[in-house]
């Protein structure tokens, strides 16, 4: 017996020594070899491989979400196409800009109201209300006999647009497993950009051959279809358990919705000021509106957003920088091609189409690659996307501003920029929503949508003011566009440098703003 025990001990010792000698070099292979060896792990891997956002139990929610986003995209781009005709027929040419601003400012309010409601009761009820308000806005705008009522319809549409866009990201974060979220965010990007391509043409055809009112009527049955697809699966999601925040128990004027109204009002005053040509009045309105907007912004975004704190707050700032750089450049690309390079409006639209197409391609690529990057930081693709967007802005600006370059250079440049936008937008959204706690998904989603709307409004206003100032002083529009593209390039460069802060050093959290 002693001899047998000694032999057994000797064999065990040799086995342990052998295992230890190979552990450091073969640990990865050992795990990869043994992980699928159990039936349960093998079954899970096969199930994950077959899992798709277009298969049960996600198919209805996928189609409903993409259709909802597509509707608001079509509304935004399609109505913008026929808005000059609407303003002319309803006597609104003198207040034409408010046909766009009414929707944008209401968007801010709808975003905050819906996202906070989703955190308290789940996303189904606020999405149903958002789609209903959007439908009422379409009906009112489509039947409006005068410009003020039309603006009322646009305001209601904006409330619905803000709710739908914020809740799309919230629903994805709550209803889909982590491995499918990047793909869904890519689909949402496609759900926005594809209607943006075809929306203007469809709206123009309806307006020319039927009536501009048909553009709004067309959306009503599609809203009902989107609700029928998306709401049933969302109702099966229980609202997250969330302790009431201090802002929930305070007076009504300190609530997030009240603060969002202040934000919209401050932004409206700022934008109105930028349209003025009297320097003193312009300065006063911009300062007052800007101060009100910044004060409200601090209370409706995650704590640390204005200081760029690591984690979710950085994700919100990155959305502002990204959309400011992209949409701030895109808004003035057609103007540059038409006024400086002599292209037709149709030819100038090729640049916008090129950017939209490559945005979708970039988002799809990032969504598929995201599963292979599991466990790695998304700071690299975010920074790379910003860098590519920066290159696109520079190349596009050369094609617009430098006569020695072919006009096609601007189109190529914006195709490059769109690809960078797709990669960075998808990666940053996925990472930010992944870090937000379950009971604060709505707040994180709403804050990013808020940052996007605000950046587009501010950059468009600044660029428009630069163009107006150049015109008033008899300068070429190229001076204003040079300043605008320089500003958007700076935003892209800042985003590339800030991308490394997307992940916090500690456990992800979304603190409540004081």
C-alpha positions in Angstrom: 0.0 0.0 0.0 2.7 2.6 0.9 4.4 1.8 -2.4 1.1 2.2 -4.3 0.4 5.5 -2.6 3.9 6.7 -3.3 3.5 5.8 -7.0 0.1 7.5 -7.2 1.5 10.6 -5.5 4.4 10.6 -7.9 2.1 10.3 -10.9 -0.1 13.1 -9.6 2.9 15.3 -9.0 4.2 14.7 -12.6 0.8 15.5 -14.0 0.6 18.8 -12.1 4.1 19.8 -13.2 3.1 19.0 -16.8 0.0 21.1 -16.5 1.8 24.0 -15.0 4.5 24.0 -17.6 2.1 24.4 -20.4 -0.6 26.6 -18.8 1.0 30.0 -19.6 1.3 29.2 -23.3 -1.8 27.2 -24.0 -4.4 28.7 -21.6 -6.3 30.4 -24.5 -6.3 27.2 -26.6 -7.3 25.1 -23.6 -10.3 27.4 -23.0 -11.3 27.4 -26.6 -11.0 23.6 -26.7 -12.9 22.9 -23.5 -15.6 25.6 -23.8 -17.7 23.8 -26.5 -17.1 20.4 -25.1 -20.2 20.4 -22.9 -23.6 20.0 -24.6 -25.0 23.1 -23.0 -22.2 25.4 -24.3 -22.4 23.9 -27.7 -26.1 24.4 -27.9 -25.8 28.0 -26.8 -23.2 28.7 -29.4 -25.4 27.2 -32.1 -28.5 29.1 -30.9 -26.5 32.4 -30.9 -25.3 31.7 -34.4 -28.9 31.3 -35.6 -30.2 34.3 -33.7 -31.2 37.2 -35.8 -33.1 40.5 -35.3 -35.4 39.4 -38.1 -36.4 36.1 -36.4 -38.7 35.4 -33.4 -38.9 36.8 -30.8 -37.5 40.0 -32.2 -38.9 40.3 -35.8 -42.1 42.3 -35.0 -40.2 44.8 -32.8 -37.4 45.1 -35.4 -39.8 46.0 -38.2 -41.9 48.3 -36.0 -38.8 50.2 -34.8 -37.3 50.6 -38.2 -40.6 51.6 -39.7 -41.1 54.2 -36.9 -37.7 55.7 -37.5 -38.3 55.6 -41.3 -41.5 57.5 -40.9 -40.0 60.4 -39.0 -37.1 60.5 -41.4 -39.5 60.7 -44.4 -41.4 63.4 -42.6 -38.3 65.4 -41.9 -36.8 65.2 -45.4 -40.0 65.0 -47.4 -41.8 67.9 -45.9 -38.6 70.0 -46.1 -38.8 69.4 -49.9 -42.4 70.7 -50.3 -42.3 73.3 -47.5 -41.7 76.3 -49.9 -44.9 75.4 -51.8 -46.8 75.0 -48.5 -45.6 78.3 -47.2 -46.6 80.0 -50.4 -50.1 78.6 -50.4 -50.7 79.3 -46.7 -49.2 82.7 -46.6 -46.2 81.7 -44.5 -43.2 82.9 -46.6 -42.5 85.7 -44.1 -42.1 83.1 -41.3 -40.7 80.3 -43.4 -37.9 79.3 -41.0 -40.3 78.5 -38.3 -41.7 75.7 -40.4 -38.5 73.9 -39.6 -37.8 75.4 -36.2 -41.2 74.5 -34.8 -40.5 70.8 -35.4 -36.9 71.0 -34.1 -37.8 72.8 -30.8 -40.7 70.5 -30.0 -38.3 67.6 -30.7 -36.3 68.7 -27.6 -39.4 68.5 -25.4 -40.6 65.2 -26.8 -37.2 63.6 -26.4 -36.9 64.4 -22.7 -40.6 63.7 -21.8 -40.6 60.3 -23.5 -37.2 59.2 -22.3 -38.0 60.0 -18.6 -41.4 58.3 -18.9 -39.7 55.2 -20.3 -37.5 55.0 -17.3 -40.5 55.1 -15.0 -43.0 52.9 -16.8 -41.2 51.2 -19.6 -41.1 52.2 -23.3 -44.5 50.9 -24.5 -46.8 53.7 -23.2 -44.6 56.7 -24.1 -44.0 55.2 -27.6 -47.8 54.7 -28.1 -48.4 58.3 -27.0 -45.5 59.6 -29.2 -46.9 57.9 -32.3 -50.4 59.1 -31.5 -49.2 62.7 -31.2 -47.2 62.4 -34.4 -50.3 61.2 -36.2 -52.4 64.0 -34.9 -49.7 66.5 -35.9 -49.7 65.0 -39.4 -53.5 65.3 -39.6 -53.5 68.9 -38.4 -50.7 70.0 -40.7 -52.2 68.2 -43.7 -55.6 69.9 -43.2 -54.4 73.3 -42.0 -56.2 76.2 -43.8 -53.5 78.7 -42.7 -49.9 79.0 -41.6 -50.4 79.3 -37.8 -52.4 76.1 -37.7 -49.8 74.4 -39.9 -47.1 75.4 -37.4 -49.2 73.9 -34.7 -49.2 70.7 -36.6 -45.5 70.8 -37.1 -45.0 71.4 -33.3 -47.1 68.2 -32.5 -45.1 66.3 -35.1 -41.9 67.4 -33.4 -43.1 66.1 -30.1 -43.7 62.7 -31.7 -40.4 62.7 -33.6 -38.5 63.3 -30.4 -40.3 60.5 -28.6 -39.9 58.0 -31.4 -36.2 58.6 -31.9 -35.4 58.5 -28.2 -37.5 55.4 -27.5 -36.0 53.5 -30.5 -32.6 53.4 -28.7 -34.3 52.7 -25.4 -36.2 49.7 -26.8 -33.1 48.2 -28.4 -31.2 48.4 -25.1 -34.0 46.8 -23.1 -35.4 44.2 -25.6 -32.3 42.9 -27.4 -29.4 40.9 -26.1 -26.0 42.6 -26.1 -24.7 40.7 -29.1 -27.6 42.0 -31.3 -27.7 45.6 -30.3 -25.0 46.9 -32.6 -26.8 45.3 -35.6 -30.1 47.0 -34.5 -28.4 50.4 -34.1 -27.1 49.9 -37.7 -30.6 49.1 -38.9 -31.9 52.3 -37.2 -29.3 54.3 -39.1 -30.5 52.7 -42.3 -34.1 53.3 -41.3 -33.2 57.0 -41.2 -30.9 57.4 -44.2 -32.8 55.3 -46.8 -36.0 57.3 -46.4 -33.9 60.5 -46.5 -32.8 59.5 -49.9 -36.2 58.6 -51.4 -38.3 60.9 -49.3 -37.8 64.1 -51.2 -38.5 62.5 -54.5 -41.7 60.8 -53.3 -42.9 64.0 -51.6 -42.3 66.1 -54.7 -44.2 63.6 -56.9 -47.2 63.6 -54.5 -47.2 67.3 -54.3 -47.0 67.8 -58.1 -49.6 65.2 -59.1 -51.9 65.1 -56.1 -51.5 67.7 -53.4 -49.0 68.7 -50.8 -51.5 67.6 -48.2 -51.1 64.0 -49.5 -47.6 64.0 -48.1 -49.1 64.1 -44.5 -52.0 61.8 -45.3 -49.7 59.1 -46.6 -48.0 58.7 -43.2 -51.2 58.0 -41.2 -51.7 54.3 -42.1 -48.0 53.7 -41.8 -48.0 55.1 -38.2 -50.8 52.6 -37.4 -48.8 49.8 -38.8 -45.6 50.7 -36.9 -47.6 50.8 -33.7 -49.2 47.4 -34.4 -45.8 45.9 -34.9 -43.8 47.6 -32.1 -46.1 48.0 -29.2 -47.1 44.4 -28.4 -43.6 43.1 -27.8 -42.8 46.3 -25.8 -45.8 45.8 -23.5 -44.3 42.5 -22.5 -41.3 44.4 -21.1 -41.9 45.4 -17.5 -40.9 48.9 -16.5 -37.5 49.0 -14.7 -37.5 49.3 -10.9 -36.3 52.8 -10.3 -36.2 54.9 -7.2 -37.8 58.3 -7.8 -35.1 60.9 -8.5 -35.1 64.2 -6.6 -36.4 66.0 -9.7 -39.5 63.6 -9.7 -40.6 64.8 -6.3 -39.8 68.5 -6.6 -42.0 71.4 -7.9 -43.2 71.2 -11.4 -40.9 74.0 -12.6 -37.9 71.9 -11.7 -39.1 68.8 -13.5 -37.2 67.5 -16.5 -40.1 68.3 -18.8 -40.3 71.9 -17.6 -36.5 72.2 -18.0 -36.8 70.8 -21.6 -39.4 73.6 -22.3 -36.9 76.1 -21.0 -34.2 74.5 -23.2 -36.4 74.8 -26.3 -37.3 78.4 -25.5 -33.7 79.3 -24.9 -32.6 77.6 -28.1 -35.4 79.4 -30.0 -34.3 82.8 -28.7 -30.7 82.0 -29.7 -31.7 80.9 -33.2 -33.9 84.0 -33.6 -31.0 86.2 -32.6 -28.7 84.6 -35.1 -31.1 85.7 -37.9 -30.9 89.4 -37.0 -28.5 91.8 -38.6 -28.5 94.4 -35.8 -25.3 93.6 -33.9 -26.5 94.8 -30.5 -29.9 93.0 -30.6 -28.2 89.9 -32.0 -25.7 89.8 -29.2 -28.4 90.3 -26.5 -30.7 87.5 -27.8 -27.8 85.1 -28.4 -26.4 85.6 -24.9 -29.8 85.4 -23.1 -31.0 82.4 -25.2 -27.6 80.7 -24.8 -27.5 81.2 -21.1 -31.1 79.8 -20.6 -30.3 76.8 -22.9 -27.1 75.9 -21.2 -28.7 76.2 -17.7 -31.5 73.9 -18.8 -29.2 71.6 -20.6 -27.2 70.9 -17.4 -30.4 69.6 -15.6 -31.7 67.4 -18.5 -28.5 65.5 -19.3 -26.5 63.1 -17.2 -24.3 64.7 -14.5 -20.9 65.5 -15.8 -22.0 66.0 -19.4 -20.9 69.6 -19.7 -17.5 68.7 -18.3 -17.1 65.6 -20.4 -17.0 63.1 -17.6 -15.9 59.6 -18.6 -18.6 57.0 -19.6 -22.1 57.9 -20.5 -21.6 61.7 -20.2 -18.8 61.4 -22.8 -21.1 59.4 -25.0 -23.6 62.3 -25.0 -20.8 64.9 -25.8 -19.5 62.6 -28.6 -23.0 62.6 -30.2 -23.1 66.4 -30.1 -19.6 66.6 -31.7 -20.4 63.9 -34.3 -23.7 65.3 -35.4 -22.4 68.9 -35.4 -19.5 67.9 -37.6 -21.5 65.9 -40.0 -24.9 67.7 -40.3 -23.2 71.1 -39.9 -21.2 70.4 -43.0 -23.9 68.6 -44.9 -26.4 71.5 -44.5 -24.1 73.8 -46.5 -22.7 71.4 -49.1 -25.5 71.9 -51.6 -25.2 75.7 -51.2 -21.5 75.6 -52.0 -21.9 73.3 -55.0 -24.7 75.5 -56.5 -23.3 79.0 -55.7 -19.6 78.4 -56.0 -19.3 75.5 -58.5 -22.4 76.2 -60.7 -24.0 72.8 -60.3 -27.8 72.2 -60.5 -29.7 71.4 -57.3 -30.1 67.8 -58.6 -26.3 67.5 -59.2 -25.6 69.0 -55.8 -27.9 66.4 -54.2 -25.5 63.7 -55.3 -23.2 64.7 -52.5 -25.9 64.2 -49.9 -26.9 60.8 -51.4 -23.3 59.7 -51.4 -22.9 60.5 -47.7 -26.2 58.8 -46.8 -25.3 55.6 -48.7 -21.8 55.3 -47.1 -23.2 56.1 -43.7 -25.4 53.0 -44.0 -22.5 50.9 -45.2 -20.2 52.1 -42.4 -22.9 51.4 -39.8 -23.6 47.9 -41.2 -19.9 47.1 -41.3 -19.4 48.3 -37.7 -22.5 46.3 -36.5 -21.2 43.1 -38.0 -17.6 43.7 -36.8 -18.8 44.6 -33.3 -19.4 40.9 -32.4 -15.8 40.1 -33.3 -14.6 43.0 -31.0 -16.6 41.7 -28.1 -14.8 42.7 -24.8 -12.6 45.3 -26.5 -12.9 49.0 -26.2 -15.0 50.7 -28.9 -12.8 53.8 -28.5 -10.7 52.7 -31.4 -13.5 52.5 -34.0 -15.1 55.7 -32.6 -11.8 57.7 -32.9 -11.2 56.2 -36.4 -14.7 57.1 -37.5 -14.2 60.7 -36.4 -10.8 60.8 -38.1 -12.3 59.5 -41.4 -15.1 62.1 -41.1 -12.5 64.8 -40.6 -10.7 63.6 -43.8 -14.1 63.7 -45.6 -14.8 67.3 -44.5 -11.4 68.4 -45.7 -11.7 66.7 -49.1 -15.3 68.0 -49.5 -14.3 71.5 -48.6 -11.5 71.4 -51.2 -14.0 70.3 -53.8 -16.4 73.2 -52.9 -14.0 76.0 -52.2 -11.0 75.4 -54.6 -11.8 76.0 -58.3 -8.8 74.0 -59.3 -10.3 70.8 -58.0 -13.0 68.9 -59.9 -16.6 69.3 -58.6 -16.7 65.5 -58.1 -14.1 65.9 -55.4 -16.8 67.2 -53.0 -19.0 64.2 -53.7 -16.1 61.8 -53.1 -15.2 63.7 -49.9 -18.7 63.4 -48.5 -18.8 59.7 -49.3 -15.7 59.4 -47.2 -17.3 61.5 -44.4 -20.4 59.4 -44.5 -18.5 56.2 -44.0 -16.7 57.6 -40.9 -20.1 58.9 -39.6 -21.6 55.4 -39.9 -18.8 53.7 -38.0 -18.4 56.3 -35.2 -22.2 56.9 -34.7 -22.9 53.2 -34.4 -20.0 52.4 -32.1 -20.6 55.4 -29.8 -24.3 54.7 -29.5 -23.8 51.0 -28.8 -21.1 51.7 -26.1 -23.0 54.5 -24.4 -26.3 52.5 -24.1 -24.3 49.5 -23.0 -22.9 51.5 -20.0 -26.3 53.0 -18.9 -28.0 51.1 -16.1 -31.2 49.3 -17.0 -33.4 51.8 -15.1 -31.7 54.8 -16.9 -31.8 53.6 -20.5 -34.4 56.2 -21.4 -32.4 59.0 -19.9 -29.2 58.0 -21.8 -31.1 57.6 -25.1 -32.9 60.9 -24.6 -29.7 62.7 -23.8 -28.0 61.5 -26.9 -31.0 62.4 -29.1 -31.2 65.8 -27.4 -27.5 66.4 -28.1 -28.1 65.5 -31.7 -31.0 67.9 -32.2 -29.3 70.7 -30.4 -26.0 70.4 -32.4 -27.9 70.4 -35.7 -29.8 73.5 -34.6 -26.8 75.4 -33.3 -24.5 74.5 -36.2 -27.1 75.3 -38.8 -27.8 78.6 -37.1 -24.2 79.6 -36.9 -23.6 78.6 -40.5 -26.7 80.5 -41.6 -25.6 83.6 -39.6 -22.2 83.4 -41.3 -23.8 83.3 -44.8 -26.1 86.2 -43.9 -23.2 88.3 -42.5 -21.1 87.7 -45.6 -24.0 88.7 -47.8 -24.7 91.8 -45.8 -21.0 92.9 -46.0 -20.8 92.1 -49.7 -18.4 89.2 -49.2 -18.4 86.0 -51.2 -20.3 83.1 -49.7 -17.0 81.2 -49.8 -15.8 83.1 -46.8 -18.8 82.0 -44.7 -18.5 78.4 -46.0 -14.7 78.4 -45.2 -15.5 79.4 -41.6 -18.3 76.8 -41.3 -16.3 73.9 -42.6 -13.3 74.9 -40.4 -15.6 74.8 -37.4 -17.0 71.4 -38.3 -13.5 70.1 -38.9 -12.5 71.2 -35.4 -15.5 69.4 -33.9 -14.5 66.2 -35.8 -10.9 66.5 -34.5 -12.1 67.1 -31.0 -14.3 64.0 -31.1 -11.4 61.8 -32.3 -9.3 63.0 -29.3 -12.2 62.6 -26.8 -13.2 59.0 -28.0 -10.8 57.4 -25.4 -13.0 58.7 -22.6 -16.0 56.7 -23.7 -15.3 54.1 -21.0 -15.2 55.0 -17.4 -12.5 53.7 -15.0 -15.0 52.3 -12.6 -18.3 50.4 -12.8 -20.5 52.1 -15.4 -23.1 54.5 -13.9 -25.4 57.2 -14.9 -25.5 59.7 -12.1 -28.5 62.0 -11.7 -27.9 65.7 -12.4 -28.2 67.9 -9.4 
